[in-house]
Amino acid sequence: MRSSIRQQATRREFLQLVGGSTAALTLGDLGIAHAANLLAPDSVTDYALTAAPTRVSLGSRNVSTIGFNESLPGPLLRTTEGDRLHVDVNNNLSTSTTIHWHGIPIVNKMDGVPGLTQSPIRSGSTFTYDFKVPVSGTYWYHSHSSAQLDRGMYGPLIVDPKREPLSYDREVVLVLDDWRDGIGKRSHALLSLYECQTGFERHTAEAGRPPVEPASFPYHLINGKAAQNPTQISVNRGEVVRFRIINAGSATVYRVALAGHRMRVTHADGQPVAPVDVDALDIGMAERYDVLVHANHPGVWQLAAQPSARGPLARAIVRYNGSSGAAPPAHFKPKQLKGKVLKYGMLRTSGGYGIPSGKPDMTMYVSLRSRFGAFYMTFNGRVLPVDQPLHIPRNTHVRFIITNASGQIHPMHLHGHFFQLANGTGNGPMKDTVNVNPSQSFTVDWIANNPGKWVFHCHNLYHMLNGLMNVISIT
């Protein structure tokens, strides 16, 4: 199966934009979209996506699954901040589908949650997503219907700024994924069964039992390739390489490191942060990090993504042009995985944007809980059914104090908005997803400036399908 991602793009022209060394990076302004700014685009970028059955090669194994445009991941979509994105989605599946444009604050009717923001795209029909893209950054798109995300229904979305402030030579997009579709009859049957649901309902598939999170995945992929046949990345000595790392996995946190090199983190969830140098980073489901790597150590190196649970590494090979050495073995773990690891407390928002300081208009204590294998949220001690949304007046400054009272990790994602993560710096990063460990608490502030009904949910697919999702209505 062909790879749909252009692995690298020369960006030498950007070296002139900051007029100096990459050791002193300047980051552009972050414009957070208000509803009034979601109209009047500068120009239009057109794409067509076809959701259909496909075959995927996992090294020595070929499996049947579903995806976009017969590729895994789906095609890389690229546009420019302020432009309008126009995407025709043709559904050639036997069931309905939708697409969620993860992290982008767009108009509510384009958000892609079936049964809430749009009707499902029925089999044999076409739906056109048409919206202005108000912010630049690294994003992705994925099905928000049932378990389709865990069957290959995702792809990267890059929004370039009108003027790129970073200085780098080459760009590489890396999409991480945990994979089990087509591996064993039970796995395929369960995923197919969940596919018949709408994706917004609390699922009780298979004789009333909710879907079970896998203890491990037989494959972990980078750009659709397993460790036995890894993605190959070519670089030249002296280049600065920008890696855009996206975790499209359904239930896996990855620790990412590149042997022989350090990484300079410049963006979290598409939004600029003050640069910080690390050896490795943990990336939860649906999170994205942009990092710069100085290619100053010639050779052939393992870029490893180590899953938090049992299972093989995901990996790519970084080879300097002119290096003829053998690639490391599939199981090789770079020592950088045990080096300095990125923590949320190291990140500060950049570009002069943040949520206004001061007392919020509304504070909600959000508790993430589990009982009898299912998950639920309480808001100030109350369980809110999905048909009884939390109502928030437009332009309210909201503070969520999120506590994980369950025994599992929950990457919590808010649709339609960015939030600012309180991390003790007084200037925490702007994000759309925060990974909350067991017994951990985080405070996030956000402005309810995008009207409509939005979901707030765990991005572990199986936790979401087990009930960890609620609706917020902004009017």
BANULUM-150125 format. One record per residue: residue in one letter; x negated, y negated, z negated of N, C-alpha, C in turn. Coordinates in pm, whole numbers, plus 50000, padded with zeros to 5 digits. Layout:
! BANULUM-150125
aXYZXYZXYZ;...
***
This chain:
! BANULUM-150125
m499155011950000500005000050000499124987650000;r499434978150082498584966350090498764957749966;s497734950349931497814940749822498304927549877;s499264921449806499854909149857499124896849805;i498184898549713497524886949653496244883849728;r496084871449768494794867249823493834866249705;q492834874749702492014876149583491194863849553;q490784856349651489914845049626490094834549734;a489914822149695490024811049788488934801049757;t488154797149855487074787649833487654774049801;r487154767749694487674754949650486534744849633;r485524745549717484364736749704484754722149710;e485834719149784486224705149796486594699049662;f487014707549565487394702149436486194697449354;l484994701349394483814697149319483644681949318;q484194675649420484034661249429485084653549349;l486084660549300487204653549240486884647449105;v486034654249026485704648748896484354642048895;g483594643649003482344636449017481294640148917;g481314652548868480314656248769480314671048744;s479594674948640479414689048607480684694848546;t480874707948566482004714748503481814715948353;a480654712148301480474712548157481324702148086;a481754691948160482604681548102483874680648184;l484784689648158486004690548238487014680248193;t487704674448289488824665848257490084672548308;l491134671548232492364678548264493464668548292;g494344672148386495364662948431496524661648334;d497354651648359498504649148276499534660248294;l500244662648188501304672748191502634665548190;g503404667148296504714660948302505774671248271;i506434669948157507494679148120508794674248182;a509504683348245510654679548326511864676348241;h512464664848267513804661948219514754664948334;a516004666948302516954670748406516984660648519;a516804647948487516834637548590515674638648687;n514614645748646513424646948730513444659548816;l514524666948813514584679648886515134677849028;l515364665449070515884662649203514854654949284;a515224651249405514394642949493513004648649512;p512864660549571511544666449593510784659149703;d509454661049703508614654749804508694662149937;s508644675549935508744683650056509244697450017;v509394706350117510004719450093509014730450131;t508904740750045508124752650074509094764350086;d509054771350199509994782150228509344795850214;y510064805150154509644819050145510864828050162;a510604840650195511654850850197511134863050123;l511934868150031511614880149956512684890749981;t512254903050002513174914250018512944924249907;a513964926449826513914936649721514344949949781;a513474959849771513754972549840512944983849778;p513354996349800512525007649760511175007149831;t510135012049765508805011949824507975023049764;r506805025149822505845034949773504595027549726;v504045032149615502855025949557501785036549538;s500555033149574499415042149555498705038649426;l498645048549335497935046849208496705055949209;g495715052049285494555060549299494885072849380;s494825084449318495105097049388496585100549388;r497415091849334498825095049320499675084549389;n500675088949465501645080149528502985081849458;v503645070749427504915071449357505955062749428;s507205066349410508325058549461508785048749355;t509045036349395509485026249302510285015949380;i510425004049325511064993049396510174980749382;g510324971149471509494959249466509924948949567;f509114938649579509364927849674508424929149794;n508994929149913508234929150038507244940650048;e507614952049991506834964350000505414962649948;s505234954749846503894952849791503964952249639;l502854955449575502734954949430501424947949395;p501474936549327502644928649295503334923349421;g504454916449403505104909749515504234898649569;p504604892749680503764882549745503454870849652;l502264865549667501904853349595502654841749659;l503454834849581504164822949626503384810749577;r503244800949664502444789249628503144776649677;t503194766749591503774754049628503034743049553;t503514730849566502854719349504503824712449409;e503284707949299504064700549199504894689649266;g506174689249233507074679349289507794683849415;d507344694949476507994699949597509204708549561;r510004711149664511164719949648510784733849695;l511114743749616510874757749652512184763649700;h512124769549819513324775049884513014789649916;v513664798849844513354813149856514634820849886;d514674827150002515784836050037515474849949984;v516354855249900516164868649843517184878049905;n516674887849980517514898050044517474910649959;n518614915249915518674926949828518984939449908;n517954947449933518114960449999518054972049901;l518234969149773518334979649672519744985349670;s519904996449601521245002249586522004995749471;t521324987349392521944980549279521694965649291;s522314957849203522154943349207520814939249147;t520444926649169519194921349117519314906349102;t518304900149040518144885649034516654882849020;i516264870049031514884866049004514884854648903;h514054856248801513774845548703512414839548735;w512334826148737511104818848770510434814948639;h509654824348589509214823948450508344811748419;g508814803948320508054792748268508364779348332;i509064779448445509314766848516510654761048468;p510654748648419511894742348373512714737148490;i513574745648542514354742348661515814740548623;v516644736848721518084735448694518644749048655;n519614748948565520094761148501520614771448600;k521304767148704521934776748796520924784448879;m519644780548875518584787548949517734796548860;d518094797848732517204804548635517214819648647;g518214825548711518144839648745518534849548640;v519374845648542519854855348442521244859748485;p521414872248526522714876748578523784876548470;g524964871848510526064871148416526044859048328;l524974850948335524894838848253524674826548340;t523594826448418523314814848503523684817348649;q523914829848687524324832948823524984846548826;s525744848848931526264862248956525144870949010;p525134883748979524094892649033524094892449185;i522914894049243522794895249389523134909749423;r524274911849481524744925449506523944932149616;s523984945349615523314953149718523794948849857;g522854946549946523194942750083523444928050103;s523314919850000523594905650013522314897449995;t522444884250020521324874950012521714863149924;f520754858649846520944846649764519744837549785;t519994824549791518914814949811518664807149683;y517454808349632517004800049520516414787249579;d516874775949530516504763149588516394753049474;f515164749049439514984740149325513674732449338;k513644720949273512414713249264511514719349157;v510204719549186509224724749091508554712749025;p508904709648900508464697048841507084697148778;v506474708948760505184709648689504234718948764;s502964716348751501954725148809501554735848709;g500854746248757500364756448666500494770448722;t500124780148638500194794348671501484800148614;y502324805148702503624810748665503804824348733;w504974830048719505274842448790506774843748803;y507194852548890508614855248909508874869948886;h510064873148835510374887248810511874889148802;s512294901348826513694904748809514094903348663;h515294898048642515844897448506517024907048494;s517054917048580518134926948579517614940248525;s518204944648415517934957648356516434960148343;a515984972148381514574975848367513794974248497;q514284966048589513604964448718512204958748703;l511964950548601510614945348578509614956648561;d510034967548496509134978748471509024987948591;r509614983748704509544991748825508894983948940;g508164973448911507424966449015508064953949069;m509124949049008509844937449060509294924549000;y508094920749044507454908548995506394903949093;g505964891449077504894886149160504414872849103;p503244868049145502684855449094503234843349168;l503324832249095503754819449151502784808749102;i502094802349195501114792049162501644778649210;v501634768749121502044755149156500824746149143;d500344741349255499174732649255499544718449215;p498674711549141498924697449113498694689149238;k499234677249240499024668549356497554664849369;r496864664249257495424661749259494804671049156;e493964680449204493374690449116492234684349033;p492374683748901491314677748819490174687348784;l490384700248797489344709848763488334711148876;s487094713948841486034715948938485664730748940;y485894737349054485554751449068485434754949215;d484834766449244484534770349382485474780949436;r485954789649351486684801449396487794804349296;e488914809349347490044812549261490434827149277;v490754833549165491184847449164492424848649077;v493484854449131494714856949055494714871549010;l494884873748881494904887248825496244889648757;v496974899748804498264903248745498134916748676;l498324916848545498204929048464499564935748452;d499574949048445500844956248433500624969848370;d501584973848286501634987648235502604995448323;w502235007748358503005014748461503375028848417;r504675032348439505105046248418506115050848521;d506625041948606507655045948702507115056548797;g507895066848820507495077548910506565087748848;i506215085948720505315095248653506155104048561;g506555115248608507405124248531508875121648559;k509655132348561511075131248597511855123048496;r511565124548367512335117548265512095102548275;s510865098448294510555084148303511305077848418;h511245083848535511905078248653513425078148634;a513965088648575515415089348557515905078548461;l515165076448352515575066248256515535052348316;l514455049048386514345035848447515445033748550;s515755044048626516825042948725518175041048657;l518385047648543519635046248471519815032148420;y518765026348361518855012748310519095002848423;e518615006348543518764997348657520234995048690;c521095003948650522525002548680523194992248590;q522494987548486523064977648396522814963648453;t523404953548388523324939848441522064932748399;g521374937248294520174930448248520464920248141;f521724916148121522064906648017522804913547903;e523384925147931524134932247829523164938747729;r523674941347608522944949547512523084964047555;h522004969947603522114983147666522264994347563;t523135003447593523265015747515523345027347612;a522365027647698522335037947803522045051647743;e522205061547824521915075447790522675079847663;a523945082347682524805087647574524805078547452;g524815065447474524945056147364523645052547296;r522545058647333521275055447271520595044247348;p519975034647279519275023847349517985028947411;p517465022047512516215026247575515055025547476;v514175035047485513075036447390511795030847451;e511105022647373509825017347418508795028647427;p508085029847539507095040547551505975038847449;a505495050047395504365049547303503085045847376;s503005049547502501855046047584502275047147730;f501435041447817501685041847960500555049748027;p500875058048125499825065948189498875057748275;y499325046048321498485037548403498575023148356;h497455016148368497425001648350496744995848473;l497394985748531497014980948664496554966448662;i495674963148753495354949248786495604947548935;n496514938548967496914936149106497374948949176;g498124957049101498704969049157497754980749173;k496534979549124495534990149141495154996149007;a495075009449006494665016648886493155016548872;a492685020648754491255020048724490425028748818;q491005039448875490255048248963489935041549097;n490725031849135490515024649261490725009749236;p489815003449162490084990149108490014978949212;t490644967949178490534955749255489074951249259;q488594947149377487214942749396487184927649415;i486294920949342486174906349348484724902949381;s484524895549489483194891449531482944876949491;v481754874349436481384860649399479944858149442;n479584845449450478214841349479477584835749352;r476314838149338475594832649222475674817349224;g475964811649110476044797149098477454791749111;e478394799949153479774795249168480464794349032;v481474785749028482414785448917483724791648967;v484174802148899485334809748942486484807148846;r487624803648903488834801948822489654814748829;f489844821148714490714832748704492064828348647;r493134831548718494494829448667495014843148626;i495194845248496495514858448441496974858548395;i497744867848448499184869048420499454882848363;n500114883648249500524896648195501964899248236;a502144907648338503474911548385503924924748324;g503214929748225503564942348163504874941548087;s505494952948068506774953547999506624955047848;a505524961047802505434964147659504004964547608;t503064957647673501654958947637500984945447622;v500294943547510499364932447493498004937147539;y497294928747616495974932347666494904923247606;r493744929047580492544921047550491664921247674;v491354909447725490654908047853489264902447830;a488284908347896486904903547888486164907248016;l485164899348050484304901948166482904904648116;a482404916548141481054920248096480034910248149;g479084906348064477984897648106478324882948117;h479544878948081479964865148101480894860547988;r480934847447969481914841347880483004834847966;m484094831547901485224825247969485534811847902;r485804801947985486244788847934487734787447961;v488524787747855489984786847867490374772447895;t491144770248002491554756748041493064754748041;h493834765648049495294764648052495904776447977;a497014773647909497814784047845499244782647895;d499784793447949501134793348009501284782148112;g500224779648187500254769848294499954755748251;q499904753148120499734739448071498284737248024;p497714725348053496314723048021496044722247873;v494894727747834494414726947697492984721847699;a492544716247588491144712347576490294724947591;p489284724847677488524737047706487914743347581;v487974756647574487384764047464486714776447522;d485494779347478484714790547529484874802747439;v485174814247501485384826747426484774838247504;d484634849647436484204861947502485384870047554;a486524868847486487694876947521488954869447482;l490064873747537491354867847497492404878747494;d493344877147401494514885847393495654878847467;i496324886147554497404880447633498644889147618;g499684883347559500924890547537501764891247662;m502804899247657503694900647770504234886947811;a504114883747940504614871448003503714859347981;e502674860347899501754849047882500834847948003;r500274836048021499274833648125498134825248068;y496924828448110495774820248077494954817748203;d494494805348217493524801948321492174800348254;v491144806548312489784805448257488804802648369;l487744795548336486634793448428485464802148385;v484824808348482483654816648457482514811648544;h481364809048483480174805148558479474817848606;a479374819448735478744831348793477234829548791;n476644831648675475214829348657474464841748612;h475054853548633474444865948586474654876648692;p473824876848796474044885848910474114900548869;g474914907948943475064922148918476454926848956;v476834938248902478154944048924478764946148786;w479904939648761480414938648625481854943448614;q482154948848496483504953348465484324941948406;l485444938748469486434930048408487504939348352;a487594939848220488434949948154489614943448085;a490754950148092491944946548015492294958547930;q492004957647802492204968747711493604968147651;p494434978447670495794978147615495784979247463;s496774972947401496864972947255497234986747202;a497934994647280498295008247239497395018147312;r497705030847299496915041147366497075039847517;g496065044247588496135044047733494815039347793;p494625041847922493385038247988493265023148009;l492045018548030491815004548062492435000948196;a492874988548207493034982548339491714975648370;r491324975448496490024969248525489974964348669;a489054954848689488644950248821487114949848821;i486534950048940485074949548953484674936149012;v483804929048940483244916448988481834919349039;r481644917549169480364920649233479784908049296;y478574904849255477874893749318477454897849458;n477644889249555477194891949691475684893949692;g475264904949752473864908749754473514919049649;s474404921749554474154931949452474604945549504;s473754955349494474044968549551474224979249445;g474264975549318474374985349212475724992149210;a475785003349140477035010849127477965003749029;a479245005349050480224999748958480225007448827;p480535001048717480645008248589481735018748596;p481685028848510482755038948509484075032948461;a485155039848494486485034648466486725032148317;h486075039848231486325038848088485395029048019;f484485022648091483475014048028484115001747964;k483784999347836484324987947763483214977647741;p483344965947800482324955447779482224951747631;k481004948747588480814944647448481544931647417;q481834924047520482554911347500483944913547441;l484514925547456485814928347397485794927047245;k484604928547185484464927247040483794914247000;g483674904947095483054892147066484074882047015;k483824869447045484714858547002486004859247082;v487114861547012488424863347077489244850547059;l489894846447166490754834647161491874836447060;k492064826346976493194825846883493994813246912;y495294813846879496134802146903495584789646834;g494964791646717494434780246641493304772946710;m492734778846816491654772346890492174762946999;l493474763447027494014756447143494614743047104;r494304732847183494894719547169495424715047304;t496614709347303497164704447428496294693247483;s496254692047614495454681847680496344674047774;g495874662747820496624654647913497504644447846;g497414643347713498144632947643499614635747620;y500054648347645501464651247628501674660647511;g502734657947435503144666747328504544662947284;i505124670947198506434667647144506264655947047;p507144646047050507004634546959506904639146814;s506004632546740505824636046600507004630846518;g507084635346397508164631046311509134642246281;k510104639346198511064649346155511984653246270;p512164666346295513054670446403514514667546370;d515334666946474516774665046454517444677646401;m516864689246435517464702046398516344712046368;t516424718646255515464729146219516224742346203;m515754752546272516394765646264515354776046219;y515734784046120514894795046075515314807546152;v514414812346236514704823446326513964835746275;s514704845946241514114858346190514324869546291;l513234876446325513274887646419513304900446338;r514354908346355514564919846269514864932446350;s514784943846284515124956546348515874965146250;r516744973846306517514983046223517974994546310;f517685006546265518105018646335517625018646481;g516405013746504515825014046638516245002846728;a517134993846684517554982446765517014969646702;f517064958746778516524946146733517604935346736;y517434925346651518354914146650517664902046589;m518244890246614517744877646560518774871746466;t518294865146363519184856746283518724842246296;f519694833246300519444818846299520014813446168;n519094808946080519504804445947520364815045877;g519934827545893520564838745824521764844545892;r522184838846006523374843646077522974850746205;v523674861646233523524868246362524484861646460;l523954857046573524774850746675524964860446791;p526184865446813526414873946930526124866147058;v525764873247165525404866547289526574858847348;d527804862547311528954855047362529324843447271;q528514840947167528684829447079527354822047070;p526994814347172525674808147179525454797747070;l524184795047045523784784146957523934771047035;h524764762046987525034749547058524084738547008;i523424732047103522484721447071522794709447160;p522994697747103523234685847185522014682347270;r522264677147386521204673447479520274663047417;n518974664547445517884655747401517604656747251;t518084667347188517784669947048516344674947032;h515644669846932514324675046894514564686946801;v514234699046851514534711446780513244717546726;r513324722546605512194730246547512684744246515;f512004754246574512234768146540511094772846450;i511434778246335510444784746249510704799646262;i509854806346339510084820146380509284829546290;t509954839146228509314848946141509604862846194;n508574870846206508734884646252508884893746130;a510124897446103510414906145989510514920746031;s510134923846154510124937746200508694942946198;g508504955046239507174960946237506474961046371;q506994953346469506424953746603506164939646656;i505294938846756504944925946816506084921146904;h506364908146896507424902246978506924889647050;p506714890247181506404878147257507704870647288;m507934859547220509214852547230509134841747338;h510114842247429510134833347546511414825247548;l511274812147569512404803147581512544798947726;h513704801247786513944797147925514184782147934;g513744776348045514104762748079513354751748010;h512434755047918511764744847838510354749447801;f509494739747774508244742347705508444738947557;f507644745247473507624741247332506174738947291;q506004731447183504664729047129504474737747007;l503404745547009503114754946902502324748046792;a502834748146671502094742846556501014752746518;n499774748546524498674757746496497654752146398;g498044741746323497144735946224496244725146276;t496254722546406495394712146463496084698546470;g497414698546456498164686246476498404683146622;n497884691646709498004689346855498004702846925;g498884711746884498904725346936499274726047083;p499094737547146499314738847290500784738647327;m501074734247448502404735347506502504749147571;k503554756647538503714770147590505194772847618;d505464784347680506844789047694507034802747632;t505924809147589505964822447528504964822747414;v505364828047300504444829247186504514843647135;n503354849547115503244863347071503254863646918;v504284869446859504444869346713504194883346660;n503144884846581502794897746523503674900946403;p503714913546360504504917146242504094908846120;s505084904146045504914896145923504304882445950;q504244878346076503664865446111504784855346134;s504484842446109505424831646134504774821046220;f505564815146310505114803946392506194793246392;t505744780746399506654769446415506464763646553;v507564761946626507514755946758508524744546765;d508114733546828508994722046847509274720346995;w510504716747029510844714647168512004704647178;i512124698847297513174689147324514214695847414;a515444696247368516534702647443517024692847552;n516194690947654516474680747755516934686447889;n517164699647894517554706048019518894712947996;p519994706948042521324712048007521614725648069;g522464733148001522884746148050522784756747942;k523084769147981522964780547890521654787747920;w520804788747820519474794447834519304806047737;v518494815947777518234826947685516904824847613;f516884829447489515694829847405515534844447367;h514444850747410514364865247396512934870147383;c512834882447337511534889247333511204893947473;h509944892047515509544896347649508964910347652;n509024917447540508914932047549510244936747607;l510214942047727511444945447798512354954247715;y511794963847643512604973447570513194967247444;h512504957647384513084950447271514244941647318;m514054935347434515144927147488516364935747518;l516144947247583517254956147616517894961947491;n517134962047382517654966947254518294955947171;g518444943947228519214933747158518484921247117;l517164920347138516424908647091516524897447195;m517734892147209518004881447305519244873947260;n519154860647263520284852247229520414840747328;v521564834147325521864823447419521884810147347;i521274800147409521284786447360521994777747462;s523004770547418523794762047506523484747447478;i522994740347581522624726347567523624717947648;t524294708947579525304700747646525124686047610;
***
